Amino acid sequence: MLGSLKKMFSGNEGDVPVNTGSKPDISREKSAELYEKAKNYFPGGVNSPVRAFKSVYGTPLFIQKGDGCFVWDADGNQFIDFCASWGPLILGHNNAKVREKVTEVMQNGMSFGAPTALENELAELIIKNNKFVEKIRFTSSGTEAVMSAIRLARGYTNKDKIIKFEGCYHGHSDSLLVKAGSGLVTFGETSSAGVPKAFAQETIVIPLNDRAALKQAFEQFKDQVAAVIIEGIPANNGLLMQDAEYIEYLQSICKENKALLIFDEVITGFRLGFEGAAGHYGITPDIVTYGKIIGGGLPVGMYGASAEIMSHISPDGGVYQAGTLSGNPVAMAAGIAQLTELLRSGFYKDLNNKTSEFAESIQRFATARNYKVKVFYVGSIFWIAFTDKDKIQTADDIDHNSMEKFKVMHRELLNRGIYLGPSGYEVGFVSAAHTKIELEKAKRAIFDSLDVVFRNK
């Protein structure tokens, strides 16, 4: 048994026999019934657009259960999950310590709209182990945290305009739900109906990884820019890893122009390490926003900064922000349990090593087959892209036609028991619950699926 496992884990991926055909489609009968029913209640049958499976084949899977690195759908299909509820479940599904802490706290009630000691406990856990924030404010979502951070930046600087980057997503608040117009430096154009043009024109949208555009934006809107916001490592539209030198330039030009630098770390926060992308780059943003992982699977957001900047938040200062469920005790309990586990010695080293081995094995296989595939990864985040580019750092670098290949791969992976998010622009996440056995099974399923994709090209 041991010998066969060693052979399994040490084999040359290029020696894997070419897969000869597609797997039969899984049953989606119950999921399809639930989807048809959901259309009567929700726009498009879902409560968040990407869940509708519009970018992949078939109807959405309705998930019934999760445990460890597995999820099961309503039809009883089992999958190794790399979506992880879009990132929060760094310990895996239904983690025992998180569940036990939540259950314990729920015995005393689930919401009070008043301070609890649990808020202090989670805040202390974060601030003592993250040098990039001195004071924080909890919210109920990442979108709310980013929206509040933007308001804080405007209130602190007494300026109105925000610079954001094409290809970065910061939630669905009006000021940030914008895309680039025509030209190098432009006012944002609304990317959603219902966003007033005047709102979008307070946001300047420029390309990522373009120093000239950044410099031009500050010159064109001199003394008007309150803040520049960027995802810690852009991971909502592929994995657009930026060079450290560019992030350093971004920080310096913000300082020169008395604008604040906001890191949106809703995805990268506590994922790359306990200090997120700020720690990864060794750069101190003026404001940082978090979400996902700090809630342990429950709805939580947070923004933080120096004590001086945070003193401008009500009731200390004039920037108003409130939330009935902010600091919800059940969510705080989940966060305390999860973050305590992340602080254990070697946690991130083990998780990140596991991810690099997984991603590099897939890359070796694709390279040996001469497949036009690159696997980008950082920390425990990975993205499989159908490209031959060694770097993808802007939205324009992504070959949008390649998403047809992702559709095929996604269907083949589902049929082989692997669940990725239903869009080729979305990243995947490895959790502490993924063992070598499951990762090996997932790798082999990906190998077979890539064979099918490129056999049918």
Buried (B, 14 or more C-beta within 10 A) or exposed (E): EEEEEEEBBEEEBEEBEEBEEBBEEBEBEBBBBBBEEBEEEEEBBBEEEBBBBEBBEBBBBBBBEBBBBBBBBBBEBBBBBBBBBBBBBBBBBBBEBBBEBBEEBEEEEEEEEEEBEBBEBBBEBBBEEBEBBBBBBBBBBBBBBBBBBBBBBBBBBEBEBBBBBBBBBBBBBBBBBBBBBEEEBBBBBBBEEEBEEEBBBBBBBBBBBBEEBBBBBBEEBEEBBBBBBBBBBBBBBBBBBBEEEBBEBBBEBBEEBEBBBBBBBBBBBBBBBBBBBBBBBEBBBBBBBBBBBBBBBBBBBBBBBBEEBBEBBEEEBEBEBEBEBBBBBBBBBBBBBBBBBBEEEEBBEEBBEBBBBBBEBBBBBBBEBEBBBBBBBBBBBBBBBBBEEEBBBBBEBBBEEBBEBBBBBBBBBBBBBBBBBBBBBBBBBBBBBBEEEBBBBBBBBBBBBBBBBBEEE
